[in-house]
Amino acid sequence: MSDDHDLKLSLHDLRNLSRMLGIVADDFEDAEDLASDRSEHVGHGGLAEALEEFATNWSNRREDMVEEIRMAAQLAEAAEECFGGLDTALRDAVAGEC
């Protein structure tokens, strides 16, 4: 086991992660309910009902996923801000500007 306990991260990567998660959340939010729209065209009542049930469940789960993805994006953004502030404070302390 290594005694190396340095924390290494990229503020750019955290910022990019937050942005990309926001894009994923937007895409999920904008996704159409195609299964629900197509259920009337399947030609079998049982299959149409099953497809409609799937569409409803997927829509509900998608809403939950969007919320969770947005939360993850906010956490990544907060981490970037926190570590960025810490990085600046440490730089200033080393430079004697604290």
Sine and cosine of phi, psi and omega as CSV:
sin_phi,cos_phi,sin_psi,cos_psi,sin_omega,cos_omega
0.00,0.00,0.61,-0.80,-0.04,-1.00
-1.00,0.00,0.57,-0.82,0.09,-1.00
-1.00,-0.02,0.12,0.99,-0.03,-1.00
-0.98,0.21,0.93,-0.38,-0.07,-1.00
-0.90,-0.43,0.39,0.92,0.02,-1.00
-0.94,0.35,0.67,-0.74,0.08,-1.00
-0.99,-0.12,0.83,-0.55,0.01,-1.00
-0.83,-0.56,0.81,-0.58,0.06,-1.00
-0.48,-0.88,0.29,-0.96,-0.01,-1.00
-0.94,-0.35,0.87,-0.50,0.05,-1.00
-0.89,0.46,-0.58,0.81,0.05,-1.00
-0.88,0.48,-0.68,0.73,0.00,-1.00
-0.91,0.42,-0.64,0.77,0.05,-1.00
-0.90,0.43,-0.68,0.73,0.03,-1.00
-0.89,0.46,-0.69,0.72,0.02,-1.00
-0.91,0.42,-0.64,0.76,0.04,-1.00
-0.86,0.50,-0.72,0.69,0.01,-1.00
-0.86,0.51,-0.71,0.71,-0.01,-1.00
-0.90,0.43,-0.70,0.71,-0.03,-1.00
-0.92,0.40,-0.63,0.78,0.05,-1.00
-0.90,0.45,-0.60,0.80,0.08,-1.00
-0.88,0.47,-0.65,0.76,0.03,-1.00
-0.91,0.42,-0.69,0.72,0.03,-1.00
-0.88,0.48,-0.70,0.71,0.02,-1.00
-0.87,0.48,-0.68,0.73,0.03,-1.00
-0.88,0.48,-0.68,0.73,0.00,-1.00
-0.89,0.45,-0.69,0.72,0.05,-1.00
-0.89,0.45,-0.66,0.75,-0.03,-1.00
-0.91,0.42,-0.58,0.81,-0.04,-1.00
-1.00,0.07,-0.13,0.99,-0.03,-1.00
-0.88,0.48,0.66,-0.75,0.00,-1.00
-0.99,0.13,0.39,-0.92,0.09,-1.00
-1.00,0.02,0.94,0.35,-0.06,-1.00
-0.89,0.46,-0.62,0.78,-0.03,-1.00
-0.88,0.47,-0.67,0.74,0.02,-1.00
-0.91,0.42,-0.67,0.74,-0.01,-1.00
-0.91,0.42,-0.48,0.88,-0.08,-1.00
-1.00,-0.07,-0.17,0.99,-0.12,-0.99
-0.88,0.48,-0.51,0.86,-0.02,-1.00
-0.96,0.28,-0.19,0.98,-0.07,-1.00
-0.98,-0.22,0.04,1.00,-0.09,-1.00
-0.99,0.17,-0.35,0.94,0.13,-0.99
1.00,0.08,-0.02,1.00,0.02,-1.00
-0.73,-0.68,0.82,-0.57,-0.09,-1.00
-0.84,0.54,-0.70,0.71,0.00,-1.00
-0.90,0.43,-0.67,0.75,0.01,-1.00
-0.93,0.38,-0.65,0.76,0.03,-1.00
-0.88,0.48,-0.67,0.75,0.01,-1.00
-0.90,0.43,-0.69,0.73,0.02,-1.00
-0.90,0.44,-0.64,0.77,0.02,-1.00
-0.92,0.40,-0.65,0.76,0.04,-1.00
-0.91,0.42,-0.66,0.75,0.03,-1.00
-0.89,0.45,-0.69,0.72,0.05,-1.00
-0.86,0.51,-0.71,0.70,-0.03,-1.00
-0.88,0.48,-0.67,0.75,0.02,-1.00
-0.91,0.42,-0.73,0.68,0.01,-1.00
-0.88,0.47,-0.68,0.73,0.00,-1.00
-0.91,0.42,-0.65,0.76,0.02,-1.00
-0.88,0.48,-0.70,0.72,0.03,-1.00
-0.90,0.44,-0.71,0.71,0.00,-1.00
-0.91,0.41,-0.61,0.79,0.01,-1.00
-0.88,0.47,-0.65,0.76,0.04,-1.00
-0.87,0.49,-0.68,0.73,0.04,-1.00
-0.89,0.45,-0.68,0.73,-0.01,-1.00
-0.90,0.44,-0.66,0.75,0.02,-1.00
-0.86,0.51,-0.71,0.70,0.01,-1.00
-0.87,0.49,-0.70,0.71,-0.01,-1.00
-0.93,0.38,-0.63,0.78,0.02,-1.00
-0.92,0.39,-0.66,0.75,0.04,-1.00
-0.89,0.45,-0.61,0.79,0.04,-1.00
-0.90,0.43,-0.68,0.74,0.04,-1.00
-0.89,0.46,-0.63,0.78,0.04,-1.00
-0.90,0.45,-0.66,0.75,0.02,-1.00
-0.91,0.41,-0.62,0.78,0.04,-1.00
-0.91,0.42,-0.66,0.75,0.04,-1.00
-0.90,0.44,-0.65,0.76,0.03,-1.00
-0.90,0.43,-0.68,0.73,0.02,-1.00
-0.90,0.44,-0.64,0.77,0.03,-1.00
-0.90,0.44,-0.68,0.73,0.03,-1.00
-0.88,0.47,-0.68,0.73,0.01,-1.00
-0.91,0.41,-0.69,0.72,-0.02,-1.00
-0.90,0.43,-0.78,0.63,-0.01,-1.00
-0.93,0.37,-0.54,0.84,0.07,-1.00
-0.90,0.44,-0.69,0.73,0.05,-1.00
-0.90,0.43,-0.66,0.75,0.04,-1.00
-0.89,0.45,-0.68,0.73,0.02,-1.00
-0.86,0.50,-0.71,0.71,0.02,-1.00
-0.90,0.44,-0.70,0.72,0.00,-1.00
-0.89,0.46,-0.67,0.75,0.04,-1.00
-0.91,0.41,-0.66,0.75,0.04,-1.00
-0.87,0.49,-0.71,0.70,0.00,-1.00
-0.91,0.42,-0.63,0.78,0.02,-1.00
-0.90,0.43,-0.67,0.74,0.02,-1.00
-0.91,0.40,-0.57,0.82,0.00,-1.00
-0.99,0.17,-0.07,1.00,0.01,-1.00
0.99,0.15,0.35,0.94,-0.06,-1.00
-0.98,-0.20,0.15,0.99,-0.09,-1.00
-0.98,0.20,0.00,0.00,0.00,0.00
